[in-house]
Amino acid sequence: MLRTTALIALLLLPVIALAQPRIKVSPEHLDFGVLQRFETREAKVTISNTGDETLQIREVESTCGCTVPELKIKELAPGASAVMDVLFNSKTFQGPQTKYIHIITNDPARGSIELLVTADIKVPLTMNPPKAQVQFPTVKVGESKVVTYTFSSEDVNKLEMKAVAWPKDLLDIKVNSGKDQHTVLVDFIIKKDAPPGRHREPIKLSSNVPTVPTVNLEADVKLVTDVVVNPERVNLRVVRPSQTLKTQIRFALYTPGDKFEITEAKIDIPGLRTTIENNDRECVVRLSGQSMAADDDLVIESSGRIKGTLTVKTNLKSTPELSIPVSYMIRN
């Protein structure tokens, strides 16, 4: 009897194994073809259940905000299908693009599916790197760094570009010929006498491409002295009147070696006081106290916008004094 029962169980195993959801996705590759910048296109993907149990679509997500999948039906009975709408927005991309849509299901054989999404974004003037923000690594005052952008266009016989406006105390800009008539190299060079601090300044270039006469960029530069300050600006944001305030600013040598100490720290905002803590690796200035009262004359005159300066003196000949802006906003 036991042998008969075991034999029946073995015969039933294939039947039980077949009682599962099976997902089929058609197509599994969406090619949106050639698009212009900011152009959008739609496509439809059919999801089917070819199995014998209910198919559950547990999650549908894209690797990029430019690709938006929308699937209203999340459970499919055996033999049923649903249509997923996919919207692709080329945004500010340029050149060939590869994205993925992840479909997570309860299919034991294909629990996760990657739906490939491709497109080729054509723009009249391309730049590499494709970033509107020209970012430099942290640079010490007195040093010079160069970031080079490559611009290309097939819309003109010979590409021409020119620097129109930029922070001349911070950067030099040089326009050079590229590998061919359609390419231009633009060097953004930090000047050796550029002032310290965090700089975010606009840059404006012109081109002879009819549809892109102007290119607007932003320089992002952090220039430090012998002492690196973190944060470089103290913004205590929105506070209540007479609220307890507490924060700290860290100071460290850009190049470890010399003995570094803070000898004095003063803050010119009423209600705040400073405390100095000198350590081997870094020095810390702690700010503590209370925000100003709502009826204080300074608060009334400034509409609640309180601004001041933390002045720090050090034992370094190269950097005897540092100034750190401090601010907060009072609201009842």
N, C-alpha and C positions, 0 to 999 in steps of 0.2 A: 504493500500500500504506500509506504514512504517513497519507494522508488518511482511509483506511478505519479505521485504528487510532485516530486522533483522534476520528472520529465515534463509534466504539464507546465511547470514554472519556467523551465528552460525554453519551451516552445512559445511561451507568451512574451519572453524578453524582447524579441525583435518588434513585436506589436507595440509594447510599452515604449520602446525607444523611438518609434515613429510618432508617437503622440506628443509632438513638440511644436512650438512656433518656428517658422522659417521666414526670414526677412529677405525680400528682394527689392533692390533699389535700382530705378531706371530713370535717367542714366546715372552712372557713378562718376562721371566727369562732366562738369559744366564749363564750357569754353565760351566766354562772352565776347571773344574776338577783339577787334580793335575799337577802342573807345577814345573819346576826347576827354580832357580833364573836366571834372565835375559832371560828367555824363552818367546817367543811371540806366540800367537795363534789368529786365525781369526774366526769370526762367521758372519752369515747373519741373518738379521731381516726383515721380510716382513711387510710393512705398507700398509694397504688397506683402500679405501674409500667405505663404504657400504651404504652411504647416497645418497641424490638426488641433492646435491649442491657440488661445488668445495671445496675440502679439502685443506687448506693451512697449511703447516708445517712452522710455524713462527720461531722456534728456536730449535736446538738440541745441548745439552751441557752435558758434563760429570762432575761428582764431583771430578774426579781425572785425572791427565795427563797421567796415565797409561792406561786409556781406551779412545780410539779415535774412535768416530763414524763418518762415512762419508755418507751423503745422498745428491745425486746430484739433484734429482727431489724434488722440494719444493711445487708443486701444483699437486693435483690428481683429475681428473674428476670423476664423479660418476662411480663406478665399477672398477676404475683403481687401480693398485698397484705399489709399488716401493720397491726396495731392499736397505736396509741400511747395509753397511759393518762396522763391529766393530772389532777393533784390540786391543788386551789386551797384555800389556807388564808387566811381573812380576817384573821387575826392581830389587830393593834390598829388596822387601817385604819378609816377612816370616810368615808362618802360614795362617789360614783362612782369606780371604779378602772379604769385601762386599762394592761394589760401585754401583752407580746409573747413568743412562742416563736419562736426563729430555727431554721430547718431548712436545713442546708447539704448540698447534694448534688452529684453529678457530671452533673446534667442541664444541657446547654449552654444551653438556653433559660430555665431557672429554677434557676439555681445556688443562689439564696438565697430562702427564702420566710419571710415574717413572718406567723405565725398570731396573729390578734388575740384577746386574752382580756379580757373585761369583767365587771364585777360591781358591785353597789351594796350597800355595807356600812351597815346601819342600826344605830345605837347610840342608847341612850336619852338620852345627854348628849354632844353634840359640842363640841369646842373647836378654835379656830383662832387660832394655828397648832397643828397636831395633834402637839405635842411635849410630853413630860412634863418636859423640861428647859427652864426659862426662862432663855434665854441673853442676856446683855448684851454689847455691845461693850466693849472696854477703856475704863475710865473713870478719870479722874484724881480723886484724893481732893479733896473740896470741890465737885465737880460732881454734878449729878443727872441720871439717865437714867430713861426710862419705857418699859416693855414692856407692851403691852396684849393680853390674851387675850379672845376672844369665845366665850362659852358659849351653847349653844342646846339646847332640849328641847321636843318636842311632847307629852311624856308628862304634863305638868302644865299647868294653866290659866295659871299665872304662875310663871315660874322665879325662885327665890330662892337666893342663894348668900351665903356668909359666910366670912371668913378666920378659921380656928380656931387655927392655930399657924404661926409663921414666925420667922425671925431678926430680932427687933425692932431690934437694933443695926445691921442692914444694910439692911432694907427697910421701907417703908410700903406698905400694900395698901389700895386703894380700890375698892369695888364700886359700879358705876353701872348705871343702866337702859340697855337696848339699844334697838333700833329698834322692838321690839314686846314684848308680854308674855312671849314665849318666849325672849327674848334678854337676856343680862347681859354687861356689859363689866367686866373686872377689870384694874385698873392695878397693876403691880408697879413701885415707885418706889425707886431707890437713894437713901438718905439722904446728905445732904451731909457729915455727920460720921461716915460709915461708915469702919471701919478699913481700912487698906491690906492687900493680899494677894489670893490666889486663894481664893475662897469657894465651896464647894458645900454648900448647906444645904437641909434639907427644908422644904417648904411643904405645909400641909394646909388644904384648903377643904371646906366642907360644902355640900350642896345639898338641896332638897326633892324631888328625883327619887327615888322609892322604891327603884329598883334601883341607884342610884348615890348613896348618902348621903355618900360621901367621895371627894374628888379629891386624890390625892397627886402633888405636883410637886417639882422640885428647882431651886433658884436656882443659876445658874452665873455668878459675878461675878468680874471681875478688876479690882481697884482699885490704881492705881499712884500713887506720889508723883512728885516731879519727876524721879526716877530710875527707869528701867525695868530690871528685873533678869531675866536669862534664863540658866539656869532659876531659878525662885523657890525651889525646893527641890532639893537635891542628893541623889539616891539612887544610891549606887554598887552597889546590889543585893547579890547573893550573891558573896562573895569567899573565897579560901582564906587560911589563916593566913600572915602575913608576905608577902602578895602585893604586888607593885608596883602602886600606884594612881596615876592621873593623870586630871585633869579640869579644866575651866575654867568660870568664870562671867563673863558679859558684863554690863556696866553702860553705859547710855546715857541721855541726857537725854530726857524725854518731849517737851519742846519745845526743839529746838536753839537755841542762842544763847549762854548763859553758858559761861564756861570751867569745865570740870568735871574734877576730879582725885580720885583715891583717894589718901589720905594714909597710910592704915594698914590692914592686914588681918591678923586673927588667927583661928586655928582652935584649938578646945579639945580636939580629939581627938588623943591621943598618936600619934606616928609620921607625922603630916601637917604639911607646911609650906606657906607661901604665897609667891607671887611676884606683884608688881604690875607691870602694863604699861599706862601711860597714853598714849592716842593722841588724835588730834584728834576723831574721830567717836565713839569709845567707849573704855571702860577695861576691862581684863581682869584678873581675879584667877585665877591658876593654882594648883591644889592638886596636890601630888605627895608621894610618900613610900611607906610600906608600911602594910598593915593590921596589926592587933595580933596577937601570938602567941596560939596556942590556950590556953596555960597562964597567960595574963595574968589577974590577979585580976578586973579589970573585965570581961573576956570571960566568965569563969566566972559572975560574979554576974549578968550581964545575959543569960545563955543565948545569947551570941553576937550579940546585937542592940546594935550600937554607934550611939549618937546623940550629936550635938554641934551646935555653932553656929559659923558663920563670921561674925565681926564685922568690918564694913567701915566705916571712917571717911572722910568726904569733906570737900571744901572748901566745900560748900554750906550756907548758914545754914538753908535750909528743910529739908534732909535731912542733918544732920551725921553720922548713923550708921544703918547698915542691918544687919539680922540675917538670915542665910540658914541654915535647918536643913540639916544634913548627916548622912547615915546610911549604914550598910551592915550586912550580915549575914555573919558568919563561919561557914563550914562546912568541916569537914575533907574 
